[in-house]
Amino acid sequence: MNNLISFVNSFLSYLLVMAVIVVLAGIAIFIGIKLRKSKNAKAEQMQNDSEQELEQKA
C-alpha cells in the first residue's frame, strides 16, 4: 500500500510539473503571436508611408 501511495504521489507531482510547462508554453506562444502581429503592422505602415512619399515626390 505504501508503494502505491508513493507512486501516485510521484505521478501527480510530474503531472503538476507538466501542467505548469504547458501553461508557460501557451503564454509564450500568445505573447509571440501578439508581438509578431504588432511587428507586421508596423512594417506595413512604414511601407505605406514610404510609398506615399514616393507618390508625392513624383
SEPANU-36862 format. One record per residue: residue number from 1; x, y, z of N, C-alpha, C in turn. Coordinates in steps of 0.001 Angstrom, whole numbers, plus 500000, padded with zeros to 6 digits. Each point is the difference from the previous one (the first is absolute). Example, Ala and Ser with C-alpha at 12.3 -4.5 7.8 and 13.67 -1.06 7.14 Angstrom:
BEGIN
> 1,513190,494310,507800,499110,501190,500000,500900,501200,500000
> 2,499650,501050,499280,500820,501190,500060,499230,501090,500730
//
This chain:
BEGIN
> 1,500821,498802,500000,499179,501198,500000,500865,501262,500000
> 2,501094,499906,500741,500897,501144,500088,500610,500307,498637
> 3,500290,498944,499206,500567,500200,498672,499004,500680,499073
> 4,498732,499635,500121,498965,500601,499159,499851,501487,500314
> 5,500010,500351,501255,499890,501408,500393,501203,500782,499491
> 6,501178,499412,500087,501219,500652,499511,499940,500196,498482
> 7,499497,498974,499279,499880,500097,498553,499005,501095,499608
> 8,498854,500031,500629,498981,501006,499693,500529,501395,500309
> 9,500720,500136,501079,500586,501284,500375,500990,500470,498928
> 10,500860,499101,499549,500962,500360,498952,499287,500336,498691
> 11,498982,499202,499658,499255,500223,498766,499329,501369,500013
> 12,499343,500339,501085,499330,501300,500097,501001,501146,499993
> 13,501169,499769,500579,501036,501021,499999,500462,500292,498577
> 14,500269,498948,499220,500410,500197,498609,498871,500592,499157
> 15,498764,499614,500307,498858,500549,499281,499887,501509,500242
> 16,500238,500417,501222,499970,501422,500327,501120,500748,499283
> 17,501179,499424,499943,501126,500627,499296,499673,500130,498516
> 18,499405,498957,499413,499631,500057,498595,498946,501080,499760
> 19,499032,500125,500894,498968,501022,499848,500601,501398,500044
> 20,500953,500222,500872,500660,501303,500092,500763,500291,498707
> 21,500687,499009,499463,500750,500194,498762,499062,500318,498848
> 22,498864,499308,499926,499028,500247,498935,499438,501413,500102
> 23,499688,500444,501202,499472,501354,500188,501043,501046,499581
> 24,501244,499814,500401,501058,500936,499624,500217,500021,498488
> 25,499928,498836,499365,500148,499948,498545,498846,500734,499322
> 26,498801,499838,500510,498842,500694,499444,500134,501503,500115
> 27,500473,500463,501138,500206,501439,500190,501071,500508,499038
> 28,501081,499238,499850,501079,500405,499094,499513,500069,498554
> 29,499187,499042,499593,499462,500006,498635,499094,501204,499802
> 30,499150,500293,500976,499097,501147,499907,500783,501302,499870
> 31,501031,500165,500825,500814,501216,499946,500733,500087,498662
> 32,500530,498877,499514,500704,499994,498729,499103,500394,498840
> 33,498788,499485,499973,499055,500346,498929,499652,501478,500072
> 34,499772,500490,501202,499638,501408,500173,501132,500924,499542
> 35,501237,499674,500369,501140,500811,499587,500205,499951,498495
> 36,499806,498827,499401,500189,499874,498552,498954,500802,499237
> 37,498757,499950,500449,498948,500785,499344,500300,501488,500102
> 38,500489,500425,501156,500356,501405,500187,501135,500402,499066
> 39,501009,499130,499885,501139,500292,499123,499556,500058,498547
> 40,499132,499068,499590,499511,500003,498623,499193,501262,499702
> 41,499170,500432,500934,499206,501209,499793,500908,501224,499886
> 42,501026,500044,500827,500932,501128,499964,500759,500033,498672
> 43,500437,498840,499524,500729,499933,498732,499091,500389,498835
> 44,498753,499576,500050,499060,500356,498944,499735,501503,499992
> 45,499891,500586,501176,499776,501445,500089,501201,500765,499448
> 46,501201,499541,500318,501200,500672,499488,500074,499873,498480
> 47,499604,498841,499461,500019,499808,498555,498981,500923,499332
> 48,498833,500113,500600,498979,500895,499448,500464,501457,500043
> 49,500656,500391,501090,500523,501362,500104,501050,500265,498925
> 50,500867,499017,499758,501044,500156,498974,499380,500126,498619
> 51,498975,499215,499711,499344,500064,498711,499303,501354,499807
> 52,499401,500517,501056,499330,501295,499908,501017,501116,499758
> 53,501150,499919,500631,501039,501015,499780,500497,499953,498562
> 54,500166,498815,499454,500446,499890,498607,498947,500549,499050
> 55,498731,499771,500284,498934,500518,499158,499948,501521,500057
> 56,500251,500568,501169,499964,501456,500151,501163,500657,499262
> 57,501145,499347,499959,501167,500566,499331,499857,499919,498488
> 58,499258,499022,499522,499867,499812,498541,498996,500927,499390
//
